[in-house]
Amino acid sequence: MPGRTIVALITLGLVLGVDAPCSGEDRVDAKTVDAKTLPGTWTCVSATIDGRPLADETRKQLKLTMTADRFKTERGDQVLFDSTYTVDATKTPPQIDMIGTEGELKGKPALGILKLDANQLTLCYVMTGSPRPTAFDSQPQSGVFLVVWKRVEIQP
């Protein structure tokens, strides 16, 4: 079901060549992941689902907006997924839990891991019912989403 795949991907679920409009002091340390470092607007650099790359035409339309506790993905003007999220940075790698707030994914968790290097966010996650990934990898038949986002705007 392609629409559901897109929604699941966007759940955290990174535009090429666009630099983030922030100064060096605004950049975050690669080991710091929390509600202060994640908020912002992100564009999709790459996405792999079940070991298959997402088509460029779809990838280029994806946007992620994060606040201190909300995670919203859009494709163009369409909201694909809205969720709350929490991060456990005491784990290695840090873990993210996203809980859908609407539609068929309302109340359902997507479990993942993440890494943040300056203004690039890498998310690796699964949808409800699968164990959390332990590595940043998406193999065929794995059900794993591997998405790289690039920050284009920092949220206050």
C-alpha positions as CSV (number, residue, x, y, z in Angstrom):
1,M,0.0,0.0,0.0
2,P,2.1,3.0,-1.3
3,G,0.2,5.7,0.6
4,R,0.7,3.9,3.9
5,T,4.4,3.5,3.1
6,I,4.7,7.2,2.5
7,V,2.9,8.0,5.8
8,A,5.1,5.6,7.7
9,L,8.2,7.0,6.1
10,I,7.2,10.5,6.9
11,T,6.4,9.5,10.5
12,L,9.8,10.5,11.5
13,G,10.0,8.8,9.6
14,L,16.1,14.7,5.3
15,V,16.8,19.6,0.1
16,L,20.1,18.8,-1.4
17,G,22.5,21.7,-1.7
18,V,20.7,23.8,0.8
19,D,22.7,25.0,3.8
20,A,21.1,25.6,7.1
21,P,20.7,29.3,7.9
22,C,22.5,29.1,11.3
23,S,25.8,30.2,12.6
24,G,28.5,27.9,13.9
25,E,27.5,28.5,17.5
26,D,23.9,27.3,16.6
27,R,25.2,24.0,15.4
28,V,24.9,21.1,17.8
29,D,27.4,18.6,19.1
30,A,27.0,15.2,17.4
31,K,26.4,13.6,20.8
32,T,23.7,16.0,22.0
33,V,20.2,15.0,21.0
34,D,17.3,16.5,23.0
35,A,14.2,18.7,22.8
36,K,16.5,21.8,22.4
37,T,18.6,20.5,19.5
38,L,15.9,18.8,17.3
39,P,13.3,21.5,16.8
40,G,13.4,22.9,13.3
41,T,12.4,22.4,9.7
42,W,14.1,19.6,7.8
43,T,14.2,18.4,4.2
44,C,14.8,14.9,3.0
45,V,18.2,14.0,1.7
46,S,17.6,10.3,1.3
47,A,15.2,7.6,2.3
48,T,15.4,3.8,2.2
49,I,12.4,1.6,2.9
50,D,12.8,-2.2,3.2
51,G,16.2,-1.8,1.5
52,R,14.8,0.2,-1.5
53,P,15.5,3.9,-2.0
54,L,12.6,6.2,-2.2
55,A,12.1,7.8,-5.6
56,D,13.7,11.2,-5.9
57,E,10.5,12.9,-7.0
58,T,8.8,11.8,-3.8
59,R,11.8,12.5,-1.6
60,K,12.1,16.1,-2.8
61,Q,8.6,16.8,-1.6
62,L,9.1,15.7,2.0
63,K,9.4,18.0,4.9
64,L,9.8,17.4,8.6
65,T,8.9,20.0,11.2
66,M,9.9,19.2,14.8
67,T,9.1,21.2,18.0
68,A,10.1,20.2,21.5
69,D,7.6,17.4,21.5
70,R,5.8,17.2,18.1
71,F,6.9,15.5,14.9
72,K,5.0,16.4,11.7
73,T,5.8,15.3,8.2
74,E,4.4,16.7,5.0
75,R,4.5,16.0,1.3
76,G,3.9,19.3,-0.4
77,D,0.9,20.9,1.3
78,Q,-0.4,17.5,2.6
79,V,0.2,16.5,6.3
80,L,1.2,12.9,6.1
81,F,1.9,12.2,9.8
82,D,1.6,14.1,13.0
83,S,2.9,12.6,16.2
84,T,4.4,13.3,19.6
85,Y,7.9,12.0,20.3
86,T,10.4,11.4,23.1
87,V,14.1,10.8,22.9
88,D,16.2,8.7,25.3
89,A,19.7,10.1,24.8
90,T,21.1,7.9,27.6
91,K,21.0,5.0,25.1
92,T,23.7,4.3,22.5
93,P,22.6,5.1,19.9
94,P,19.9,7.5,21.2
95,Q,16.4,6.1,20.9
96,I,13.2,7.9,19.6
97,D,9.7,6.8,20.2
98,M,7.0,8.4,18.1
99,I,3.3,8.1,18.9
100,G,0.8,8.9,16.2
101,T,-1.8,11.6,17.1
102,E,-4.3,11.1,14.3
103,G,-5.7,8.7,11.6
104,E,-5.0,5.0,11.5
105,L,-1.7,5.5,13.4
106,K,-3.2,7.3,16.3
107,G,-1.8,6.0,19.6
108,K,0.5,3.6,17.8
109,P,4.3,3.7,18.3
110,A,7.1,3.8,15.8
111,L,10.4,2.9,17.5
112,G,13.7,4.0,16.3
113,I,17.3,5.2,16.8
114,L,18.7,8.5,15.7
115,K,21.9,10.4,15.3
116,L,22.5,14.1,14.9
117,D,25.6,15.5,13.2
118,A,25.5,19.3,13.1
119,N,22.5,19.9,10.8
120,Q,22.0,16.3,9.6
121,L,19.5,14.0,11.3
122,T,19.5,10.3,10.6
123,L,16.5,8.3,11.7
124,C,16.2,4.5,11.5
125,Y,12.9,3.1,12.7
126,V,10.1,0.5,12.4
127,M,6.4,0.8,12.6
128,T,4.2,-0.8,15.3
129,G,4.9,-4.4,16.2
130,S,8.5,-4.7,15.1
131,P,11.5,-4.5,17.4
132,R,13.5,-1.3,17.5
133,P,16.5,-1.3,15.0
134,T,19.9,-1.5,16.6
135,A,21.9,-0.3,13.5
136,F,21.5,2.4,10.9
137,D,20.6,0.0,8.1
138,S,17.6,-1.0,6.0
139,Q,17.7,-4.4,4.3
140,P,15.0,-5.9,2.0
141,Q,12.1,-7.5,4.0
142,S,13.3,-5.8,7.2
143,G,10.4,-3.3,7.6
144,V,13.1,-0.7,8.5
145,F,12.9,2.9,7.4
146,L,16.3,4.7,7.1
147,V,15.8,8.5,6.5
148,V,18.4,11.3,6.4
149,W,17.2,14.8,6.9
150,K,19.0,18.2,6.5
151,R,18.0,21.1,8.7
152,V,16.9,24.2,6.8
153,E,15.6,26.3,9.7
154,I,16.0,26.2,13.5
155,Q,12.9,26.6,15.6
156,P,13.0,28.8,18.7
